[in-house]
Amino acid sequence: MNGTMKALVKSRKEKGAEIQQVEIPSIGDREVLIKVKATSICGTDVHIYNWDEWSQSRVHPPYVFGHEFAGEVVETGEKVTKVAVGDYVSAETHIVCGHCPQCLTGKYHICENTQIIGVDRDGCFAEYVALPEDNMWKNPEDMPVEIASVQEPMGNAVHTVLSGDVVGKSVAVIGCGPIGMMAVGVAKAAGASQVIAFDLNDYRLDLANQMGATTIINSAKENPVDRVKELTGGHGVDVVCEMSGHPTAINQGFKMVTNGGRVSILSLPTKPVEVDITDDIVFKGITVQGITGRKMFETWQQVSRLLNSEQVDVSPMITHHFPLEDFEKGFNLMNEGKCGKVVLHP
C-alpha cells in the first residue's frame, strides 16, 4: 500500500512527541500490514515520552512508538499463510530470531536477539503497522477493540502471576498501574485466597479493588510489611508480584514474602537496587523470578481464555479513550496517575 499516514512520532531526544504524516510501512514476503483500530498507552511508552534515563539509553528517535493494539489485516506478503486480509488481530510485540539457544529450546520470550515494536523498530501509534505473520494473534470477532488492545500487557500480568502456583495462596501485588490491576484480576481468577494490592495512589487502589483485590493498602499511610503480617497470621505472603520498580517497594516485597515463597519481578527499576540477599533471599529459601514479555504463545492462550470466559473483566481498568491527536491528554493522565489504561483511536 502506497501513501502516507498519520502517526505519533518520537521525533527528538527530549520530552514529548508529535503527530506527523509519514510513509505507510512497506511489508516483506512474510509480513502483514494492519490498519490500527485501537492502541493503548503502556508504561514503556511513558518512559519514552518522558525521555528518562532508560529511554535515552535504548531508543533512537525519530521513529513511531507504541506497541499495544488491535486492528484489521489489510495487506499480506506473498509468502504469508497464517492470516488473511480482513482478519481481526492483535500482536505479540517481541520479534524473535528463532535460532539462538533460547529460541531453539522453546524459550522465545527470552530470545537474546529480541526486537520490540515501538522500541527497537516502528510501532503502532499510527494508522498502520507492519509485522511478521508469526507475531499475529487472531481475536474473536466480538471482542471490543479496546479489550483486544490490552491483551499484550495483560499477558505480562498473566506471566507474572502464573509463573508459579497461586491456588489457595496469598498474593501481594505491589504497584497498581494497569498491569498491576490486571495482575489482581488474574490472581483472583486463578484461585488466590488473598490478593493484597499496594500503591501510593488511592485512585488506582480503587481500580484494583474493582478488579478483585481482597485488601488495598496505601503504602504511604500504612506500613506494608506490618499489614501483611497482620493479614497472614504473622507468616507473610506466599507470592509477591513486583510491578512498581521503586527500590523501597521492592525491598518491602522481599521483607513481606514468607519463607519458601516466590517473588516475581516484572518492574524495571531505572537504577540498581540494593537487596539484602542473605536475610531476605538465601535464609528464606525463596524463589526470585524475573519476568519479561509473555510466553509465546502459551500466555496468549491463557489471556484469551480468561477474557472469553469472563473470569477476568478488564473493563474497570480501561478508563479513558482519546483520538490519536489528543495523545497529550493521555500521557498527562498517565504521568499524574489519574487513569487506568488509556486507549487511543487512530
N, C-alpha and C positions, 0 to 999 in steps of 0.2 A: 504494500500500500504506500503510495507516494503522498507527499504533502506535509503540512505542519500540524502541530497540536499544541494545546495549552498544557503547561507543566509548571510545577513548583520546583524551582532550581535553587540549590545551594550554590550561589554564584560567586561568593567571595569568602576569604578566610577571616570572617568576622561574624558576630551575632546576626541572625536574620536569614531571610530567603526572599525570593521574589518570583512572581508569575512571569513567565516568558513564553514566546512562541518558539518551539524547537522542532526539529525534524521528527516525524513519526519513525520509530525504530524499524530497521530492516531485520529480516529473520533469515536464519540459516536453514539447511535442509531438515534438521531435526528440531526446529524451534517453532513456536506458535506466537501469534500476535493476539493480544487480549484487549478488548475495549473495557476499560475500568468502570464499574458501576458504583463502587463504594471503596474507600480506602481509609483505614483508621490510623490514628497517631499513636506511635509507640514511644516508650521511654527513650529508646535509642535515637529516635527522630528528634526528641527534645535535646538530647546531648549534642546532636549535630546542629540543630537550630541555634542553640546557645553558644556553640563553638567552645566547648570546655576542653580540658586537657586531653581527655580520651579522644575526642573527635579530631583535635589538632594533630594527634599522632597517627590517626587511622585513615581519615578520608581526604580526598583530593579534589576540591572544587575547581572548575564548575561542573556540576552534574545534577541529575534528577534524583532526589532521595525518596524515601518511603518504601515499605516492604510488606504491609498487610493490606490485602484487597480481595475483592470478589469481582468477577466480570464475565464477559462472553468472548469465546474464541471467534475471531473474525477472519483469520488467515492462518494457514498451516504450511510448513515447509514440505518439499517434495517427498521426503522420507518419513514423514510423521504418520504413525499408525494407531496411536493410543487415544487420540482425541480428534474431534472433527469440528468444523465450523458450526457455530450455534451452541456448542457445549457451554454449560454454566460452570465456571471453575473458580477455585482459589489455588494457591500455590505454596509448596514447600520452598522457602526462600533461600535455603542453603544449596548452592550448586556445587556438587562434589565431583572429584576426579575419577573415581571408580577403579583406580589402580594402586593407591597407597596401601600400606599394611592394614590400616583400619577399614578401608572400603572392602578389601579382599576378604576380611573376616566378618563382614556384615555390619560393622560399626560406622555406617555412613555419617551419622550425626557428629562424629569427631574426626572426619576426614582432615588430614593435615594440609590439604590444599583447598579448603573450602573458600568459595566466594559467596558473599551475601548480597542479594539485590538491595539497592538503596544505600549500600555501604561501600562495597567494592566495585559495583557497576550500577548503571542507571536503574532507578526503581520505579515505583508505581504511583507517585503523586503526580499523575498525568492522565491524559485521556486514553493513552495506550501504553502497554508494556510488553516487551518481548522476553520469552523464557524458553528453556528447553522443555520438550514434551514430557521428559521424565519427571519434571517437577510439578506437573499438573495434578490437581485433586478435583474430581468431579463432584459437584454439590447436588443435593436433592433439589429438584425443580421448585419445590415450595418453600425452600429456606430463604428467609428475608436477606437482602444483600448486606445489611449491617451485621447480622449474625454471622453470615458466611465470611465477612471480612475479618472477624476476630478469632477465627479458628486457629490461625497461626500462633498468636500469643497464648490462646487457651492451651495449645499444645505444650508451651513452656510450663504452664501450671500443672497440666496432667503429668508431664515427665518428672517434674519436681516432686509432686505428692506421691506418685505411684512408682518411684524408684525403689520403694520398699513396701512392706505390708503396712496398711493402716487400719485394717478391720479391727474394731473394738479398742483402738488405741487413742491416746490423747495427742492432738496435733496442734502445734503453735505455728501461726503464720505471721511472720514479722515483716511488716511493710505492706500496707493495703493500697498500693497503686492498683491499676486494673488487673495485672496478672496476679497479685496477691488476693484480690477479691475473687478472681476465678478459682484460685487455689482453695479458698474457703469452700466454695461450692463443690469442687471436686472431692475434697476430703470428706465433706458431709455425705455426698452421694456414695463414696467408697466405703462407708461404714465406720468412720471415726466416731469414737464415743464422745469426745470433746473436740471442738475446734475453737481455739482461742486466738483472736485476731488482735494485733498490736499496731498502733500507728500514733503519730502526734497530731493527726488531723481528724477532728470529730466528724466532719462531712464524710470523709472516706470510711471512717469507722461505722457510720450509719449505713453506708452502702454494703460494707462487709456483713453487717447484721442482717440486711435484707438478703444477702447471698447465703445465709445459713449459719453464721458464727453462733456458737453457744454462749460465748463471752467475748465482749470487746473491752480492750484496755488502752487507755490513753497513757502512753509511757512517760509523758511529761507530768502527769498528775498522780500516777501510782507507780510504785516500784515493780517492774515487770517480773523480776525473779521471785520476789516475795509473794506476789499474787499467784504466780504459777504454783509455788509450793503449797499455798493455801488450797488451791483448786485440785491438787493431785495428792493430797494426804502427806505432803512433805517430800514426795519422791521425785518430782519433776516430770516433764512431758516425755512421751515416747519418741515423738518426731518433731523436729524443728525445720520449717521451710523458711529460709532466709531470703527475703525479697527486697530489703531496704538498702543494703550496701553501706550502711553507716557503721563505722568502727565500734561505737558504743553498743549499738543494737546487735551487731554480730557477736560481741563478747557476752552480752546478756543471753543470747541464744545458746552459747556453749555452757553458760552457768545454769540455765534452766533445764537442759536436757538431762534425762535420767541416766544412770549407769547402764551401759549396753544399748543406749538409744541411737538415733540417727539424726544427723544434721545434713540437710540437703541445701546447697547454696546456689541459687540462680543469680543473685545480685552481682553487680560489677562495681566494687569499690574503686574509686578513682586513684587511690593511693594504697601502698602496702598497709596491712592491718596487723597489729601485734596481738597474738593469741597465746594464752598460757597452755602450751601443748602438754606439759607434764600433768597438771592437775585436771584440765578440762577435756583432754582427749585420751591420753595414754592410761592414766589411772582410772578413768571412767569406762574405758573399753568401748568407746563409741565408734560408729561408722560415720565418716565425713564424705559426702558425695558432691562433687562438682557437677553442675547441670549446664549443658549447652544445647540449645536447639531442641529438636524433637527426634525421637527415634523414627527413622524413615523405613516404612510408613506405619509402623505399629501404633505410634502415638496418634497419627491422623485417624486411624480406625477407631481408637478409643474416644477421641474428641467427637467424631461424627456420631457415634452410637450414643454417647452421653447426651448430646444435643437432641438427636432424633427421638430418643426415648423420653425426653423431657426430665431426665433425672437431674440435669443441671440446666437451670434457666439463667442465661447471662443477661437478659434484658434489663434487670435493675442497674447493672453497672455501665450500660450504654446510655449516657446522659445527655449528649449534645450532638447535633447534626448541623453542618455548615456547607455551603458551596465551597469548592476549592479556593475560590478567590478570597474567601473570608478566613483563610488559614491562620492569620494572626490572632483572631479571636480564640481559635482552638489552642494554639501554642501558649497564649497568655493564660488560659484556664488551666492548662497542664502545669505551667510554672507556678501558678498560685495554689494548686491543689484543690481547685473548686470544681472538679469534674470527676467522672469515672472515665469511660472510654469516649473519645471524641471521634466522630466519623465525618469524613469529608466526601463530598459528592462532585466528581468532575463534570 
